Amino acid sequence: MAISIQSTGCTSSLYSPSRPPHPSPRCATKVSAGLKIEPQKSMQIRTSDSKPRRLRIVMMPMVPIIRRRNGRYVERLDLWNALYRDRIVFIGNYINETFGNKILATLLYLDSTDNSKLLSVLINGVGGDITPSLSIYDTMQILRSPVGTRCVGSAFNLSAFLLAAGDKGFRLAMPMSRISMQPLAGTAQGKADAIINESYELLRFRDYIYEELAKKTGHPLEKV
């Protein structure tokens, strides 16, 4: 808004926006206001402590695989399928029923396609539930393909047990890997018979793990 002040034969004081103007009794002041309309403009003001916000999009990293088949053919695969093509299975999550079933299906599929090549299992995990972890171990023992295991970061608890599931001469660990096992733990609730049965089942799993470790490592059971 632009304000123009016209005085007739007298002096007028400056206009202060903090107080409303009062007409002087000694002179008559003509005030004409001209309104200037401009198109509204959007402006983003960034303060010193604010940062620009942008929608974060998380996508699966894509690995391009190029094959030539009667010309030029390009196929894009996600990272995990690209590893499966090279017969590499990566165990990096907590092993529960869902993740364990995916690993089982992958192992069985790779073994059915070609059982003459080495099947590599990379491990970097903290373990998992007893039943899905032992099912992965038992499946690795019945595969016709040679199985190699390698610890690439850490192998704790039942992940360390899966590390021992590889064939002799194909069990490796990176120089800075950490491997450790703890005694099995479980909880039981309900009636006394159910608690006793759960305790016996946990002891049976413990004895099975120790016996398999003794076979794989060649050490006596007492030492394990």
MARVEX-84749 format. One record per residue (C-alpha): residue in one letter; x, y, z. Coordinates in steps of 0.05 Angstrom, whole numbers. Each point is the difference from the previous one (the first is absolute). Example, Ala and Ser with C-alpha at 12.3 -4.5 7.8 and 13.67 -1.06 7.14 Angstrom:
2
<'A'; <246; -90; 156>>
<'S'; <27; 69; -13>>
% end
This chain:
224
<'M'; <0; 0; 0>>
<'A'; <28; 67; -20>>
<'I'; <-23; 63; 38>>
<'S'; <9; 69; -26>>
<'I'; <-9; 62; 44>>
<'Q'; <-17; 68; -29>>
<'S'; <5; 62; 45>>
<'T'; <-34; 67; -13>>
<'G'; <41; 56; 29>>
<'C'; <25; -35; 62>>
<'T'; <51; -50; 23>>
<'S'; <-22; -69; 18>>
<'S'; <37; -47; 46>>
<'L'; <29; -66; -25>>
<'Y'; <-45; -60; 2>>
<'S'; <17; -51; 53>>
<'P'; <-28; -69; -8>>
<'S'; <-1; -11; 75>>
<'R'; <-55; 53; 12>>
<'P'; <-60; 19; -42>>
<'P'; <5; 68; -35>>
<'H'; <-43; 56; 29>>
<'P'; <-21; 59; -42>>
<'S'; <28; 67; 23>>
<'P'; <-52; 54; 16>>
<'R'; <44; 53; -31>>
<'C'; <2; -30; -68>>
<'A'; <-39; -46; -43>>
<'T'; <38; -59; -27>>
<'K'; <-24; -38; -59>>
<'V'; <20; -73; 3>>
<'S'; <-10; -41; -60>>
<'A'; <16; -74; 2>>
<'G'; <18; -38; -62>>
<'L'; <-5; -75; 4>>
<'K'; <47; -39; -45>>
<'I'; <-17; -73; -9>>
<'E'; <56; -48; -19>>
<'P'; <-5; -75; -13>>
<'Q'; <15; -41; 60>>
<'K'; <67; -33; 0>>
<'S'; <19; -61; 41>>
<'M'; <66; 5; 36>>
<'Q'; <36; -51; 42>>
<'I'; <40; 29; 57>>
<'R'; <55; -45; 28>>
<'T'; <24; 15; 69>>
<'S'; <69; -17; 25>>
<'D'; <-23; -61; 39>>
<'S'; <-48; -28; -52>>
<'K'; <17; -49; -54>>
<'P'; <-35; -15; -66>>
<'R'; <-48; -58; 3>>
<'R'; <-5; -51; -55>>
<'L'; <-40; -63; -5>>
<'R'; <47; -59; 11>>
<'I'; <-9; -58; -47>>
<'V'; <33; -65; 19>>
<'M'; <7; -50; -56>>
<'M'; <33; -67; -9>>
<'P'; <68; 10; -33>>
<'M'; <-2; -26; -71>>
<'V'; <57; -39; -31>>
<'P'; <-2; 0; -76>>
<'I'; <18; -65; -35>>
<'I'; <13; 4; -74>>
<'R'; <-10; -62; -43>>
<'R'; <4; -6; -75>>
<'R'; <-51; -45; -31>>
<'N'; <-9; 11; -75>>
<'G'; <16; 72; 8>>
<'R'; <2; 45; 60>>
<'Y'; <-39; -20; 62>>
<'V'; <1; 37; 66>>
<'E'; <-29; -30; 64>>
<'R'; <-5; 35; 67>>
<'L'; <0; -40; 64>>
<'D'; <-3; 20; 73>>
<'L'; <61; -11; 43>>
<'W'; <-23; -66; 32>>
<'N'; <-19; -33; -65>>
<'A'; <66; 21; -30>>
<'L'; <35; -36; 58>>
<'Y'; <-44; -61; -11>>
<'R'; <23; -3; -72>>
<'D'; <71; -8; 26>>
<'R'; <-24; -53; 50>>
<'I'; <11; 45; 60>>
<'V'; <-49; 0; 58>>
<'F'; <6; 56; 51>>
<'I'; <-25; -8; 71>>
<'G'; <0; 68; 31>>
<'N'; <-66; 5; 37>>
<'Y'; <-27; -29; 64>>
<'I'; <-23; -70; -18>>
<'N'; <-74; -7; 11>>
<'E'; <-52; -43; -34>>
<'T'; <-9; 47; -60>>
<'F'; <73; 12; -13>>
<'G'; <18; -72; 13>>
<'N'; <-50; -25; -52>>
<'K'; <29; 47; -52>>
<'I'; <70; -27; 13>>
<'L'; <-25; -72; -3>>
<'A'; <-36; 11; -67>>
<'T'; <62; 34; -29>>
<'L'; <47; -56; 21>>
<'L'; <-46; -54; -28>>
<'Y'; <-9; 37; -65>>
<'L'; <74; 13; -12>>
<'D'; <15; -73; 16>>
<'S'; <-52; -24; -49>>
<'T'; <26; 43; -57>>
<'D'; <73; -22; 4>>
<'N'; <29; -44; 55>>
<'S'; <70; -2; -28>>
<'K'; <20; 71; 18>>
<'L'; <17; 29; 68>>
<'L'; <-57; 33; 38>>
<'S'; <27; 56; 43>>
<'V'; <-36; 23; 63>>
<'L'; <23; 68; 28>>
<'I'; <-18; 12; 73>>
<'N'; <-3; 66; 37>>
<'G'; <-54; -6; 53>>
<'V'; <-18; -5; 73>>
<'G'; <-34; -67; -2>>
<'G'; <-74; -14; 3>>
<'D'; <-55; -47; 23>>
<'I'; <18; -72; 14>>
<'T'; <-47; -36; -48>>
<'P'; <12; 40; -64>>
<'S'; <75; 2; 13>>
<'L'; <5; -75; 9>>
<'S'; <-43; -11; -62>>
<'I'; <51; 39; -41>>
<'Y'; <56; -42; 30>>
<'D'; <-35; -66; -16>>
<'T'; <-15; 23; -71>>
<'M'; <73; 19; -12>>
<'Q'; <20; -71; 21>>
<'I'; <-45; -34; -51>>
<'L'; <19; 43; -60>>
<'R'; <37; -35; -56>>
<'S'; <40; 62; -17>>
<'P'; <64; 15; 38>>
<'V'; <-16; 53; 52>>
<'G'; <50; 53; 23>>
<'T'; <-13; 48; 57>>
<'R'; <36; 66; 15>>
<'C'; <-8; 50; 56>>
<'V'; <5; 70; -28>>
<'G'; <-13; 40; 64>>
<'S'; <-29; -35; 60>>
<'A'; <-29; -68; 15>>
<'F'; <-34; -3; 67>>
<'N'; <-39; -56; 33>>
<'L'; <-35; -44; -52>>
<'S'; <33; 39; -57>>
<'A'; <66; -29; 25>>
<'F'; <-31; -69; -2>>
<'L'; <-20; 11; -72>>
<'L'; <71; 22; -15>>
<'A'; <23; -70; 20>>
<'A'; <-50; -32; -48>>
<'G'; <46; 9; -60>>
<'D'; <41; -56; -29>>
<'K'; <70; -12; 27>>
<'G'; <50; 46; -33>>
<'F'; <-55; 50; -20>>
<'R'; <-13; 32; 68>>
<'L'; <33; 68; 1>>
<'A'; <-2; 65; 40>>
<'M'; <24; 70; -16>>
<'P'; <60; 25; 41>>
<'M'; <-43; 49; 42>>
<'S'; <-60; -46; 8>>
<'R'; <-30; -13; 69>>
<'I'; <-26; -70; 16>>
<'S'; <-32; -21; 65>>
<'M'; <-53; -46; 27>>
<'Q'; <-43; 4; 62>>
<'P'; <-40; -55; 34>>
<'L'; <-71; -8; -26>>
<'A'; <-53; 37; 37>>
<'G'; <-75; -6; -1>>
<'T'; <-63; 17; 38>>
<'A'; <-59; -44; 18>>
<'Q'; <-67; 15; 32>>
<'G'; <-63; -38; 14>>
<'K'; <-10; -65; 38>>
<'A'; <56; -37; 34>>
<'D'; <1; -56; -52>>
<'A'; <8; 51; -57>>
<'I'; <57; 34; 35>>
<'I'; <36; -66; 12>>
<'N'; <-9; -21; -73>>
<'E'; <27; 66; -24>>
<'S'; <61; -8; 45>>
<'Y'; <14; -70; -27>>
<'E'; <-8; 25; -71>>
<'L'; <50; 56; 12>>
<'L'; <50; -49; 29>>
<'R'; <-9; -45; -61>>
<'F'; <16; 58; -46>>
<'R'; <61; 17; 42>>
<'D'; <27; -71; -3>>
<'Y'; <-13; -3; -76>>
<'I'; <39; 64; -12>>
<'Y'; <59; -22; 42>>
<'E'; <3; -68; -35>>
<'E'; <-2; 31; -69>>
<'L'; <55; 50; 19>>
<'A'; <42; -58; 25>>
<'K'; <-9; -36; -67>>
<'K'; <15; 62; -42>>
<'T'; <61; 22; 39>>
<'G'; <29; -68; 16>>
<'H'; <6; 17; 74>>
<'P'; <-27; -44; 56>>
<'L'; <-68; 16; 28>>
<'E'; <29; 17; 68>>
<'K'; <43; 54; -30>>
<'V'; <-57; 30; -39>>
% end
